[in-house]
Amino acid sequence: MAYLRGAGSRTRRLAAFLARRARTAGAERAELDRRRSRTLFRQRAIVFTDTDDFTVLVARHGVLHFLMLFDRAVHALEPVVRRGGGRLLKAEGDSLLLSYPDAAAACRGVVAMQATLRRLNARKPRSERLAFSYGIGFGDVLEIEHDVFGLEVNLASKLGEDRARRNEALLTPAAAAALPSAVRGRLVPHAVATFEGRTIPVQRLRLG
């Protein structure tokens, strides 16, 4: 696949597997997938952030103003994410895609990011403040150098972009179930979301 060429070892390994899969008869692909799943997939917690009032901010102050604020925020947040054991996989539009080793680390990371944004916004005029919403998922995902794929990625994106409000972090059922009891005590029931015809009970992480 052209868009997977010329990157790191994880990406090259995925590209080679997909090329092999394309040459394999359809009936044999499920067995091929099963044999290679351990080398391709790993358990990760995924955080998807979305910028609150992005469209309004750009309409009022222009896209260059937004990019200045977003760049400032990413510059401040990257070391916070790394210290928490996470990786910033990519920034896309007004959103960030992050990977953490487990759900507890992801929750701690979101709390730390939220605190960093509060400090960054302090004493700034309203036109220079950014606020995020967050979606958190956990499960087997296919992670390469600068991207990640899987159902929990899609769910985290849906929660962060479509469901969570300003300064709100929502968790998938898998992410909530993977938390130790000490962190799970910070969750409160939020709502029931629908995804591909399935109802999903969503939990909210208390950030304060």
C-alpha positions as CSV (number, residue, x, y, z in Angstrom):
1,M,0.0,0.0,0.0
2,A,1.6,3.3,-1.1
3,Y,0.7,5.3,1.9
4,L,2.5,2.8,4.2
5,R,5.8,2.8,2.3
6,G,9.0,4.4,3.5
7,A,8.2,4.6,7.2
8,G,9.4,2.7,10.3
9,S,9.7,-1.0,11.0
10,R,6.1,-1.4,12.3
11,T,4.7,0.3,9.2
12,R,6.9,-1.8,6.9
13,R,5.9,-5.0,8.7
14,L,2.2,-4.1,8.2
15,A,2.7,-3.2,4.6
16,A,4.4,-6.6,3.9
17,F,1.7,-8.5,5.7
18,L,-1.1,-6.7,3.7
19,A,0.7,-7.4,0.4
20,R,0.9,-11.1,1.4
21,R,-2.7,-11.1,2.5
22,A,-3.7,-9.7,-0.9
23,R,-2.0,-12.7,-2.6
24,T,-3.8,-15.2,-0.4
25,A,-7.0,-16.8,-1.4
26,G,-10.0,-15.4,0.4
27,A,-10.9,-18.6,2.2
28,E,-7.4,-18.8,3.7
29,R,-7.1,-15.2,4.9
30,A,-8.8,-15.8,8.3
31,E,-6.2,-18.4,9.2
32,L,-3.4,-16.0,8.1
33,D,-4.9,-13.2,10.2
34,R,-5.1,-15.5,13.2
35,R,-1.4,-16.6,12.9
36,R,-0.1,-13.1,12.6
37,S,-2.4,-11.3,15.0
38,R,0.1,-11.6,17.9
39,T,2.8,-9.9,16.0
40,L,0.6,-7.2,14.6
41,F,-1.8,-6.3,17.4
42,R,-1.1,-5.1,21.0
43,Q,-3.2,-3.9,23.8
44,R,-3.2,-0.2,24.1
45,A,-5.3,2.6,25.5
46,I,-6.2,5.2,23.0
47,V,-7.1,8.9,23.6
48,F,-8.7,11.0,21.0
49,T,-9.0,14.7,21.7
50,D,-11.2,17.3,20.0
51,T,-11.0,21.1,20.2
52,D,-14.1,22.7,21.6
53,D,-15.7,25.4,19.4
54,F,-13.1,24.9,16.7
55,T,-15.4,26.2,13.9
56,V,-16.5,29.2,15.9
57,L,-12.9,30.1,16.8
58,V,-11.8,29.9,13.1
59,A,-14.8,31.9,12.0
60,R,-14.1,34.7,14.5
61,H,-10.3,34.9,14.4
62,G,-9.1,33.0,11.3
63,V,-7.3,29.6,10.8
64,L,-3.8,31.1,11.4
65,H,-4.9,32.2,14.9
66,F,-6.2,28.7,15.6
67,L,-3.0,27.1,14.3
68,M,-0.9,29.4,16.6
69,L,-3.0,28.3,19.6
70,F,-3.0,24.6,18.7
71,D,0.8,24.6,18.1
72,R,1.3,26.3,21.5
73,A,-0.9,23.6,23.1
74,V,0.8,20.7,21.4
75,H,4.2,22.0,22.3
76,A,3.2,22.1,26.0
77,L,1.4,18.8,26.0
78,E,3.9,16.6,24.2
79,P,6.3,16.3,27.2
80,V,3.3,15.8,29.5
81,V,2.2,12.8,27.4
82,R,5.7,11.4,27.3
83,R,6.1,11.6,31.1
84,G,2.9,9.7,31.5
85,G,4.2,6.8,29.3
86,G,2.1,7.9,26.2
87,R,2.9,8.7,22.6
88,L,1.5,11.4,20.5
89,L,0.8,9.5,17.3
90,K,-0.5,12.4,15.2
91,A,-2.2,15.8,15.2
92,E,-4.9,16.0,12.6
93,G,-7.1,19.0,12.0
94,D,-8.1,20.1,15.5
95,S,-7.6,16.7,17.1
96,L,-4.8,14.7,18.7
97,L,-4.5,10.9,18.6
98,L,-2.6,9.4,21.6
99,S,-1.5,5.9,22.7
100,Y,-0.9,4.7,26.3
101,P,0.2,1.3,27.6
102,D,-3.0,0.8,29.7
103,A,-6.3,2.5,30.6
104,A,-5.1,3.8,33.9
105,A,-2.1,5.6,32.3
106,A,-4.5,7.1,29.7
107,C,-6.8,8.5,32.4
108,R,-3.8,9.9,34.3
109,G,-2.6,11.3,31.1
110,V,-5.9,13.1,30.4
111,V,-5.9,14.5,33.9
112,A,-2.4,15.9,33.4
113,M,-3.2,17.3,29.9
114,Q,-6.3,19.0,31.4
115,A,-4.2,20.6,34.1
116,T,-1.6,21.7,31.6
117,L,-4.3,23.4,29.4
118,R,-5.7,25.2,32.4
119,R,-2.2,26.6,33.2
120,L,-1.7,27.5,29.5
121,N,-5.0,29.3,29.5
122,A,-4.4,31.2,32.7
123,R,-4.3,35.0,32.2
124,K,-4.9,34.6,28.5
125,P,-7.7,36.5,26.8
126,R,-10.7,34.4,25.9
127,S,-9.7,34.5,22.2
128,E,-6.5,32.7,23.1
129,R,-7.9,29.8,25.3
130,L,-8.2,26.3,24.0
131,A,-10.4,23.6,25.6
132,F,-10.5,19.9,24.7
133,S,-12.9,17.0,24.9
134,Y,-11.6,13.5,25.3
135,G,-12.5,10.0,24.2
136,I,-10.7,7.0,25.8
137,G,-10.7,3.4,24.5
138,F,-8.8,0.3,25.3
139,G,-8.2,-3.0,23.6
140,D,-6.3,-4.8,20.8
141,V,-5.2,-2.3,18.2
142,L,-2.9,-2.2,15.3
143,E,-0.3,0.5,16.1
144,I,2.3,1.8,13.7
145,E,4.7,4.7,14.1
146,H,2.3,7.5,13.6
147,D,-1.2,5.9,13.5
148,V,-3.3,3.3,15.1
149,F,-6.3,1.2,13.9
150,G,-9.0,-0.8,15.6
151,L,-12.5,-0.8,17.0
152,E,-11.5,1.0,20.2
153,V,-9.8,3.7,18.2
154,N,-13.0,4.3,16.3
155,L,-15.0,4.4,19.5
156,A,-12.6,6.7,21.3
157,S,-12.8,9.0,18.2
158,K,-16.6,9.0,18.3
159,L,-16.7,9.7,22.0
160,G,-14.1,12.5,21.9
161,E,-15.5,14.2,18.8
162,D,-19.2,13.6,18.9
163,R,-20.2,12.9,22.5
164,A,-17.9,14.5,25.0
165,R,-18.4,18.2,25.8
166,R,-15.9,20.9,26.7
167,N,-13.5,19.6,29.4
168,E,-15.1,16.2,29.5
169,A,-13.5,12.7,29.2
170,L,-15.7,9.7,28.2
171,L,-14.6,6.1,28.3
172,T,-15.7,3.0,26.4
173,P,-16.9,0.0,28.4
174,A,-13.6,-1.8,27.7
175,A,-11.6,1.1,28.9
176,A,-13.7,1.4,32.1
177,A,-13.5,-2.3,32.8
178,A,-9.6,-2.3,32.4
179,L,-9.2,0.3,35.2
180,P,-8.0,-0.6,38.7
181,S,-10.5,0.0,41.4
182,A,-8.7,3.2,42.6
183,V,-9.2,4.8,39.2
184,R,-12.6,3.3,38.6
185,G,-13.8,5.2,41.6
186,R,-13.4,8.4,39.6
187,L,-15.9,7.2,37.0
188,V,-19.6,8.2,36.8
189,P,-22.3,6.8,34.5
190,H,-22.8,9.2,31.6
191,A,-25.1,7.9,28.8
192,V,-25.7,5.1,26.4
193,A,-24.3,5.6,22.9
194,T,-25.2,3.6,19.8
195,F,-22.5,2.3,17.4
196,E,-23.2,0.0,14.5
197,G,-26.5,-0.9,16.0
198,R,-25.1,-1.7,19.4
199,T,-25.8,0.1,22.6
200,I,-22.7,1.1,24.6
201,P,-22.8,2.3,28.2
202,V,-20.4,5.2,28.4
203,Q,-18.6,6.3,31.6
204,R,-17.3,9.8,32.4
205,L,-14.0,10.4,34.1
206,R,-14.1,13.1,36.8
207,L,-11.2,15.5,35.8
208,G,-11.4,17.8,38.8
